[in-house]
Amino acid sequence: MGGSNETTIAGLRMHVSGGEVHVHDDSHSLKFSKKVEDFKSEVKDVLDDSQFGSNNPDGIMIIEADKGANLCIGRHNKNVFAFLLGTSSIKSQLDSFIKGC
């Protein structure tokens, strides 16, 4: 479908094309694009335990896209997860929801 080395991880379709890593969240029509070298370096940093600190192994780090949506990689209880950050805020929707709880 895309470029080389295509794979799907946690619902995100990833591939390499034209020297860039592309990550697609097809269900939300979001796309992340970053140079391969920069992507590899930043993901390695996120996966490095020292980035989160031994006292707080949980957290989310954002990898800024060269183009498109930003990629969020998080950790919780030694599990790693990822998602693309949409451009619209859901604050008002969450506020409306909690008022009805």
ZIGIMO-V562009 format. One line per field, one symbol per residue. phi: phi as a letter, one per 20 degrees, with the letter a starting at -180 (. if undefined). psi: psi as a letter, one per 40 degrees, with the letter a starting at -180 (. if undefined). A space follows every 10 residues. Layout:
phi = ???
psi = ???
This chain:
phi = .deelfbccl ndecbdblmc edcddffdld cdbbggfffg fffgffffgf fenfecferc ddefffbnfe ddcccblmed cbbeefeded gffffffffe f
psi = dbaifhihhf ehhiihhfei hhhhgddefi hihiiddddd ddddddehde deiddgeiih ihhhidiaii hhhihhfeih iiihhieiie ddddddddde .
